[in-house]
Amino acid sequence: MPDSPTTAPLEISCHDVKSKLDAGHKFLLLDCREADEYQLVCIREAKLLPMSELMQRVGELEATRDDEIVVHCHHGGRSLKVTKWLRQQGFSRVQSMAGGIDEWATEIDKSLVRY
Protein backbone atom coordinates (compact mmCIF):
# COMPACT_ATOMS: atom_id res chain seq x y z
CA MET A 1 0.00 0.00 0.00
CA PRO A 2 1.49 3.40 -0.93
CA ASP A 3 2.27 5.92 1.75
CA SER A 4 -0.52 8.35 2.46
CA PRO A 5 0.40 12.02 1.97
CA THR A 6 0.74 12.57 5.70
CA THR A 7 3.05 9.59 6.26
CA ALA A 8 5.35 9.93 3.26
CA PRO A 9 8.95 10.07 4.49
CA LEU A 10 10.56 13.51 4.43
CA GLU A 11 13.39 12.14 2.26
CA ILE A 12 13.61 9.99 -0.85
CA SER A 13 16.79 8.43 -2.25
CA CYS A 14 18.30 9.55 -5.54
CA HIS A 15 17.88 5.97 -6.79
CA ASP A 16 14.13 6.13 -6.12
CA VAL A 17 13.92 9.49 -7.91
CA LYS A 18 15.78 8.03 -10.91
CA SER A 19 13.37 5.07 -10.95
CA LYS A 20 10.40 7.46 -10.98
CA LEU A 21 11.90 9.40 -13.90
CA ASP A 22 12.69 6.23 -15.83
CA ALA A 23 9.14 4.94 -15.30
CA GLY A 24 7.62 8.20 -16.55
CA HIS A 25 6.05 8.86 -13.14
CA LYS A 26 4.42 12.31 -13.05
CA PHE A 27 6.01 14.53 -10.41
CA LEU A 28 7.76 17.87 -10.12
CA LEU A 29 11.52 17.74 -9.58
CA LEU A 30 12.37 21.06 -7.98
CA ASP A 31 15.96 22.36 -7.75
CA CYS A 32 16.21 24.82 -4.85
CA ARG A 33 19.86 25.78 -5.42
CA GLU A 34 20.86 29.22 -6.68
CA ALA A 35 20.92 30.10 -10.40
CA ASP A 36 24.74 30.02 -10.63
CA GLU A 37 24.79 26.49 -9.18
CA TYR A 38 22.07 25.41 -11.62
CA GLN A 39 24.05 26.86 -14.56
CA LEU A 40 27.12 24.92 -13.44
CA VAL A 41 25.32 21.56 -13.27
CA CYS A 42 21.70 20.45 -13.24
CA ILE A 43 19.43 17.46 -13.59
CA ARG A 44 17.76 17.96 -16.96
CA GLU A 45 14.21 17.30 -15.68
CA ALA A 46 14.48 19.73 -12.74
CA LYS A 47 12.79 23.13 -12.51
CA LEU A 48 14.84 25.82 -10.78
CA LEU A 49 13.22 27.68 -7.89
CA PRO A 50 15.96 28.96 -5.56
CA MET A 51 15.33 28.66 -1.83
CA SER A 52 16.18 32.37 -1.53
CA GLU A 53 13.19 33.21 -3.78
CA LEU A 54 10.75 30.56 -2.55
CA MET A 55 8.66 32.71 -0.22
CA GLN A 56 8.03 35.28 -2.97
CA ARG A 57 7.47 32.70 -5.73
CA VAL A 58 5.57 29.91 -3.93
CA GLY A 59 2.47 30.84 -5.95
CA GLU A 60 4.20 29.34 -9.00
CA LEU A 61 3.78 25.95 -7.34
CA GLU A 62 0.06 26.31 -6.67
CA ALA A 63 -0.91 24.16 -9.66
CA THR A 64 1.16 21.31 -8.19
CA ARG A 65 -0.13 21.63 -4.60
CA ASP A 66 -1.70 18.15 -4.68
CA ASP A 67 0.99 16.56 -6.85
CA GLU A 68 4.13 14.75 -5.84
CA ILE A 69 7.11 17.11 -5.55
CA VAL A 70 10.74 16.11 -5.01
CA VAL A 71 13.10 18.93 -3.98
CA HIS A 72 16.86 18.72 -4.38
CA CYS A 73 19.85 20.95 -3.67
CA HIS A 74 23.61 20.36 -3.48
CA HIS A 75 23.84 17.91 -0.56
CA GLY A 76 20.30 17.75 0.89
CA GLY A 77 20.29 20.40 3.62
CA ARG A 78 18.48 23.20 1.82
CA SER A 79 16.05 20.82 0.15
CA LEU A 80 15.09 19.38 3.54
CA LYS A 81 14.36 22.89 4.83
CA VAL A 82 12.33 23.68 1.69
CA THR A 83 10.44 20.38 2.03
CA LYS A 84 9.51 21.11 5.65
CA TRP A 85 8.44 24.67 4.76
CA LEU A 86 6.33 23.53 1.80
CA ARG A 87 4.61 20.93 3.98
CA GLN A 88 3.75 23.71 6.43
CA GLN A 89 2.18 25.57 3.49
CA GLY A 90 -0.05 22.57 2.70
CA PHE A 91 2.05 20.78 0.06
CA SER A 92 1.63 17.36 1.68
CA ARG A 93 3.27 15.24 -1.06
CA VAL A 94 6.69 16.91 -1.06
CA GLN A 95 9.94 15.08 -0.28
CA SER A 96 13.63 15.99 -0.21
CA MET A 97 16.10 14.04 -2.33
CA ALA A 98 18.70 12.78 0.15
CA GLY A 99 22.28 13.57 -0.82
CA GLY A 100 21.29 16.16 -3.41
CA ILE A 101 22.83 16.59 -6.82
CA ASP A 102 26.23 15.63 -5.43
CA GLU A 103 25.02 12.11 -4.62
CA TRP A 104 23.16 12.04 -7.96
CA ALA A 105 26.50 12.78 -9.69
CA THR A 106 28.28 9.95 -7.87
CA GLU A 107 25.47 7.36 -7.94
CA ILE A 108 23.30 8.08 -11.01
CA ASP A 109 25.04 10.25 -13.61
CA LYS A 110 28.83 10.26 -13.28
CA SER A 111 29.11 12.65 -16.25
CA LEU A 112 27.81 15.54 -14.12
CA VAL A 113 30.22 18.12 -12.74
CA ARG A 114 30.76 17.97 -8.98
CA TYR A 115 31.50 21.08 -6.96
C-alpha positions in Angstrom: 0.0 0.0 0.0 1.5 3.4 -0.9 2.3 5.9 1.8 -0.5 8.4 2.5 0.4 12.0 2.0 0.7 12.6 5.7 3.0 9.6 6.3 5.4 9.9 3.3 8.9 10.1 4.5 10.6 13.5 4.4 13.4 12.1 2.3 13.6 10.0 -0.8 16.8 8.4 -2.2 18.3 9.6 -5.5 17.9 6.0 -6.8 14.1 6.1 -6.1 13.9 9.5 -7.9 15.8 8.0 -10.9 13.4 5.1 -10.9 10.4 7.5 -11.0 11.9 9.4 -13.9 12.7 6.2 -15.8 9.1 4.9 -15.3 7.6 8.2 -16.6 6.1 8.9 -13.1 4.4 12.3 -13.1 6.0 14.5 -10.4 7.8 17.9 -10.1 11.5 17.7 -9.6 12.4 21.1 -8.0 16.0 22.4 -7.7 16.2 24.8 -4.8 19.9 25.8 -5.4 20.9 29.2 -6.7 20.9 30.1 -10.4 24.7 30.0 -10.6 24.8 26.5 -9.2 22.1 25.4 -11.6 24.0 26.9 -14.6 27.1 24.9 -13.4 25.3 21.6 -13.3 21.7 20.4 -13.2 19.4 17.5 -13.6 17.8 18.0 -17.0 14.2 17.3 -15.7 14.5 19.7 -12.7 12.8 23.1 -12.5 14.8 25.8 -10.8 13.2 27.7 -7.9 16.0 29.0 -5.6 15.3 28.7 -1.8 16.2 32.4 -1.5 13.2 33.2 -3.8 10.7 30.6 -2.6 8.7 32.7 -0.2 8.0 35.3 -3.0 7.5 32.7 -5.7 5.6 29.9 -3.9 2.5 30.8 -5.9 4.2 29.3 -9.0 3.8 25.9 -7.3 0.1 26.3 -6.7 -0.9 24.2 -9.7 1.2 21.3 -8.2 -0.1 21.6 -4.6 -1.7 18.1 -4.7 1.0 16.6 -6.9 4.1 14.8 -5.8 7.1 17.1 -5.6 10.7 16.1 -5.0 13.1 18.9 -4.0 16.9 18.7 -4.4 19.8 20.9 -3.7 23.6 20.4 -3.5 23.8 17.9 -0.6 20.3 17.8 0.9 20.3 20.4 3.6 18.5 23.2 1.8 16.0 20.8 0.1 15.1 19.4 3.5 14.4 22.9 4.8 12.3 23.7 1.7 10.4 20.4 2.0 9.5 21.1 5.6 8.4 24.7 4.8 6.3 23.5 1.8 4.6 20.9 4.0 3.7 23.7 6.4 2.2 25.6 3.5 0.0 22.6 2.7 2.0 20.8 0.1 1.6 17.4 1.7 3.3 15.2 -1.1 6.7 16.9 -1.1 9.9 15.1 -0.3 13.6 16.0 -0.2 16.1 14.0 -2.3 18.7 12.8 0.2 22.3 13.6 -0.8 21.3 16.2 -3.4 22.8 16.6 -6.8 26.2 15.6 -5.4 25.0 12.1 -4.6 23.2 12.0 -8.0 26.5 12.8 -9.7 28.3 9.9 -7.9 25.5 7.4 -7.9 23.3 8.1 -11.0 25.0 10.3 -13.6 28.8 10.3 -13.3 29.1 12.7 -16.2 27.8 15.5 -14.1 30.2 18.1 -12.7 30.8 18.0 -9.0 31.5 21.1 -7.0 
